[in-house]
């Protein structure tokens, strides 16, 4: 068969004259980080937050409906002598960018800006993980034993979430669960014929149970098909869980986050210090409930 004669400019050659439309760098590890959005945040001075408490609330005496001249009880509220203090923790890294790269290859997207953006996203992802799992201040390690319950049958059922609500019944704000756990709960609701309603918050849909949203986070670990579901009350006014940050940092870009230029070394590499200072405090024990032993591997066959 004779070779075909080209009669017009081909695609490969034509593309040499065309400009490709370029996206900014994409990173699949970036998540919505809903926990950070849903928490109440409190600014702290000098990186220290002290949680003062009532030593013995039952010792406070009051009288009711006295119809005679009996002497009223005299009382006072005592405080814990050594309240817990939370120190801010730092999530930090140093970003290095060769000046040749930033000088020559910053059109249409600025290399320094994009490198910093992706680094900051990674730092914020680590922040959310620490808020949940840090041994010193994370929600899960600091939840008390009395506030932990186990699932009845492994898979998360409406009964299990109802039991969690009994632990955090004073104005609970949201459940927090791994997406696989939320899917497992949805399957159990479907099996019982009680599909959970949906609500919209921050422009995104969330499943709810008893009017409380189920908020997804992949920072809740799934090990051997098992995970935890949390129920959280937030805010100082409600004696809930609060996030802590340091305001007024040098080079501050957002809440508790700063970027500071560190200079250029003799290899022409510019360095930027990225720092995020944060912590978390559980003001009263009943601000957090933990549903343990949540099996996310159970499925049902429907006939």
DAQUI-V190722 format. One record per residue. N is the residue number from 1. RES is the residue in three letters. SS is DSSP state (A for helix, B for strand, O for the rest). PHI is phi in degrees with one decimal (* if undefined). BURIAL is b if it has 9 or more other C-alpha atoms within 8 Angstrom, else e. Layout:
BEGIN
N,RES,SS,PHI,BURIAL + N,RES,SS,PHI,BURIAL
END
This chain:
BEGIN
1,UNK,O,*,e + 2,UNK,O,-68.7,e + 3,UNK,O,-63.6,e + 4,UNK,O,-71.5,e + 5,UNK,O,-88.7,e + 6,UNK,O,-74.2,e + 7,UNK,O,-113.6,e + 8,UNK,O,-152.4,e + 9,UNK,O,-62.0,e + 10,UNK,O,-85.9,e + 11,UNK,A,-62.8,e + 12,UNK,A,-61.7,e + 13,UNK,A,-68.5,e + 14,UNK,A,-65.6,b + 15,UNK,A,-65.1,e + 16,UNK,O,-65.8,e + 17,UNK,O,-97.6,e + 18,UNK,O,-99.7,e + 19,UNK,O,-95.8,e + 20,UNK,O,-75.8,e + 21,UNK,O,-78.6,e + 22,UNK,O,-107.7,e + 23,UNK,O,-86.3,e + 24,UNK,O,-69.9,e + 25,UNK,O,-59.6,e + 26,UNK,O,-100.4,e + 27,UNK,O,-140.0,e + 28,UNK,O,-69.7,e + 29,UNK,O,-78.8,e + 30,UNK,O,-73.2,e + 31,UNK,O,-124.2,e + 32,UNK,O,-66.6,e + 33,UNK,O,52.9,b + 34,UNK,A,-64.5,b + 35,UNK,A,-56.7,b + 36,UNK,A,-63.7,e + 37,UNK,A,-70.7,e + 38,UNK,A,-82.4,e + 39,UNK,O,-70.5,b + 40,UNK,B,-86.9,b + 41,UNK,B,-114.3,b + 42,UNK,B,-119.8,e + 43,UNK,B,-74.1,e + 44,UNK,B,-121.6,b + 45,UNK,B,-99.7,e + 46,UNK,O,58.6,e + 47,UNK,O,69.5,b + 48,UNK,B,-127.0,b + 49,UNK,B,-131.5,b + 50,UNK,B,-104.0,e + 51,UNK,B,-101.2,e + 52,UNK,O,-82.5,e + 53,UNK,O,-137.5,e + 54,UNK,B,-73.0,b + 55,UNK,O,-66.0,e + 56,UNK,O,-150.3,e + 57,UNK,A,-64.1,e + 58,UNK,A,-70.1,e + 59,UNK,A,-82.0,e + 60,UNK,O,-78.9,b + 61,UNK,O,-104.3,e + 62,UNK,O,-137.2,e + 63,UNK,O,-119.6,e + 64,UNK,O,-134.5,e + 65,UNK,O,54.4,e + 66,UNK,O,-75.7,e + 67,UNK,O,-109.9,e + 68,UNK,O,-128.9,e + 69,UNK,O,-106.3,e + 70,UNK,O,-62.2,e + 71,UNK,O,-70.9,e + 72,UNK,O,-68.7,e + 73,UNK,O,-65.3,e + 74,UNK,O,-106.4,e + 75,UNK,O,-148.1,e + 76,UNK,O,-157.9,e + 77,UNK,O,-105.9,b + 78,UNK,O,-89.2,e + 79,UNK,B,-114.9,e + 80,UNK,O,-64.8,b + 81,UNK,O,-69.7,e + 82,UNK,O,-123.6,e + 83,UNK,O,-66.6,b + 84,UNK,B,-74.1,e + 85,UNK,B,-115.5,e + 86,UNK,B,-105.8,b + 87,UNK,B,-103.6,e + 88,UNK,O,-65.8,b + 89,UNK,B,-104.4,e + 90,UNK,B,-110.3,e + 91,UNK,B,-108.7,b + 92,UNK,B,-136.0,b + 93,UNK,B,-160.7,e + 94,UNK,B,-113.5,e + 95,UNK,B,-93.0,b + 96,UNK,B,-108.4,e + 97,UNK,B,-134.4,b + 98,UNK,B,-70.1,b + 99,UNK,A,-62.3,b + 100,UNK,A,-61.2,e + 101,UNK,A,-66.1,b + 102,UNK,A,-69.4,b + 103,UNK,A,-75.1,e + 104,UNK,A,-95.5,e + 105,UNK,O,-122.7,e + 106,UNK,O,-113.4,b + 107,UNK,O,-126.6,e + 108,UNK,O,-87.5,e + 109,UNK,O,-114.5,e + 110,UNK,O,-68.6,b + 111,UNK,A,-64.2,b + 112,UNK,A,-63.5,b + 113,UNK,A,-60.2,e + 114,UNK,A,-72.0,b + 115,UNK,A,-61.9,b + 116,UNK,A,-66.6,b + 117,UNK,A,-59.6,e + 118,UNK,A,-70.7,b + 119,UNK,A,-65.2,b + 120,UNK,A,-63.4,b + 121,UNK,A,-59.5,b + 122,UNK,A,-66.0,b + 123,UNK,A,-62.1,b + 124,UNK,A,-68.8,b + 125,UNK,A,-62.5,b + 126,UNK,A,-65.3,b + 127,UNK,A,-56.8,b + 128,UNK,A,-62.5,b + 129,UNK,A,-62.4,b + 130,UNK,A,-66.9,b + 131,UNK,A,-59.8,b + 132,UNK,A,-93.1,b + 133,UNK,A,-115.4,b + 134,UNK,O,-59.1,b + 135,UNK,O,-65.5,e + 136,UNK,O,-80.8,e + 137,UNK,O,-134.0,b + 138,UNK,O,-62.7,b + 139,UNK,A,-61.5,b + 140,UNK,A,-66.2,e + 141,UNK,A,-64.7,b + 142,UNK,A,-100.6,b + 143,UNK,O,-72.1,b + 144,UNK,O,-78.5,e + 145,UNK,A,-59.9,e + 146,UNK,A,-65.7,e + 147,UNK,A,-98.4,b + 148,UNK,B,-109.1,b + 149,UNK,B,-130.7,b + 150,UNK,B,-108.0,b + 151,UNK,O,-66.0,b + 152,UNK,O,-74.9,e + 153,UNK,O,-129.7,e + 154,UNK,O,103.2,e + 155,UNK,O,-72.8,b + 156,UNK,O,-75.8,b + 157,UNK,O,-108.2,b + 158,UNK,A,-54.9,b + 159,UNK,A,-62.4,e + 160,UNK,A,-65.2,b + 161,UNK,A,-69.2,b + 162,UNK,A,-63.9,e + 163,UNK,A,-62.9,b + 164,UNK,A,-66.0,b + 165,UNK,A,-64.6,b + 166,UNK,A,-66.4,e + 167,UNK,A,-81.7,b + 168,UNK,O,-126.1,b + 169,UNK,O,-89.7,e + 170,UNK,O,-84.0,e + 171,UNK,O,54.4,e + 172,UNK,O,-64.4,b + 173,UNK,O,-97.8,b + 174,UNK,B,-164.8,b + 175,UNK,B,-83.3,b + 176,UNK,B,-126.7,b + 177,UNK,B,-151.3,b + 178,UNK,O,-65.6,b + 179,UNK,A,-52.5,b + 180,UNK,A,-66.4,e + 181,UNK,A,-70.5,b + 182,UNK,A,-64.5,b + 183,UNK,A,-63.9,b + 184,UNK,A,-63.9,b + 185,UNK,A,-64.4,b + 186,UNK,A,-59.3,b + 187,UNK,A,-65.0,b + 188,UNK,A,-68.0,b + 189,UNK,A,-67.5,b + 190,UNK,A,-61.5,b + 191,UNK,A,-61.8,e + 192,UNK,A,-88.6,e + 193,UNK,O,77.6,e + 194,UNK,O,-126.8,e + 195,UNK,O,-59.7,e + 196,UNK,O,-69.9,b + 197,UNK,O,-65.4,e + 198,UNK,B,-118.2,e + 199,UNK,B,-128.6,b + 200,UNK,B,-114.4,e + 201,UNK,B,-133.3,e + 202,UNK,O,53.5,e + 203,UNK,O,79.8,e + 204,UNK,B,-125.0,e + 205,UNK,B,-81.6,e + 206,UNK,B,-134.8,b + 207,UNK,B,-66.8,b + 208,UNK,B,-131.4,b + 209,UNK,B,-138.5,b + 210,UNK,O,55.0,e + 211,UNK,O,82.8,e + 212,UNK,B,-101.5,b + 213,UNK,B,-70.5,b + 214,UNK,B,-97.4,b + 215,UNK,B,-97.8,b + 216,UNK,B,-86.0,b + 217,UNK,O,-152.5,b + 218,UNK,O,-82.2,e + 219,UNK,O,-81.3,e + 220,UNK,O,-79.4,b + 221,UNK,O,-70.5,e + 222,UNK,O,-115.7,e + 223,UNK,B,-124.2,e + 224,UNK,O,53.2,e + 225,UNK,O,77.8,e + 226,UNK,B,-119.9,b + 227,UNK,B,-152.1,b + 228,UNK,B,-120.4,b + 229,UNK,B,-121.8,b + 230,UNK,B,-107.5,b + 231,UNK,B,-124.2,b + 232,UNK,B,-129.1,b + 233,UNK,O,-105.3,b + 234,UNK,B,-122.1,b + 235,UNK,O,102.9,b + 236,UNK,O,-63.7,b + 237,UNK,O,-62.5,e + 238,UNK,O,-101.0,e + 239,UNK,O,53.6,b + 240,UNK,O,-107.5,b + 241,UNK,B,-98.2,b + 242,UNK,B,-130.1,b + 243,UNK,B,-86.8,b + 244,UNK,B,-120.4,b + 245,UNK,B,-147.7,b + 246,UNK,B,-101.5,b + 247,UNK,O,-84.0,e + 248,UNK,O,69.0,e + 249,UNK,O,-72.2,b + 250,UNK,O,-61.1,e + 251,UNK,O,72.3,e + 252,UNK,B,-64.9,b + 253,UNK,B,-105.9,e + 254,UNK,B,-154.8,e + 255,UNK,O,-55.7,e + 256,UNK,O,76.9,b + 257,UNK,B,-112.9,b + 258,UNK,B,-135.2,b + 259,UNK,B,-127.8,b + 260,UNK,B,-128.1,b + 261,UNK,B,-74.0,e + 262,UNK,B,-102.2,e + 263,UNK,B,110.6,e + 264,UNK,B,-120.1,b + 265,UNK,O,-85.6,e + 266,UNK,O,-77.5,e + 267,UNK,O,-103.9,e + 268,UNK,O,64.7,b + 269,UNK,B,-104.2,b + 270,UNK,B,-88.3,b + 271,UNK,B,-120.7,b + 272,UNK,B,-129.9,b + 273,UNK,B,-89.4,b + 274,UNK,B,-107.6,b + 275,UNK,B,-130.4,b + 276,UNK,B,-129.7,b + 277,UNK,B,-103.8,b + 278,UNK,B,-159.2,b + 279,UNK,B,-163.1,b + 280,UNK,B,-152.7,b + 281,UNK,B,-131.5,b + 282,UNK,B,-97.8,b + 283,UNK,O,-71.2,b + 284,UNK,O,-134.4,e + 285,UNK,A,-58.3,b + 286,UNK,A,-82.9,e + 287,UNK,A,-82.2,b + 288,UNK,B,-136.1,b + 289,UNK,B,-123.8,b + 290,UNK,B,-125.4,b + 291,UNK,B,-94.7,b + 292,UNK,B,-100.5,b + 293,UNK,B,62.3,b + 294,UNK,B,-80.9,b + 295,UNK,B,-88.0,b + 296,UNK,O,-103.6,b + 297,UNK,O,-104.5,e + 298,UNK,O,-84.9,e + 299,UNK,O,-125.7,e + 300,UNK,O,-123.5,e + 301,UNK,O,-97.2,e + 302,UNK,O,-109.4,e + 303,UNK,O,-98.7,e
END
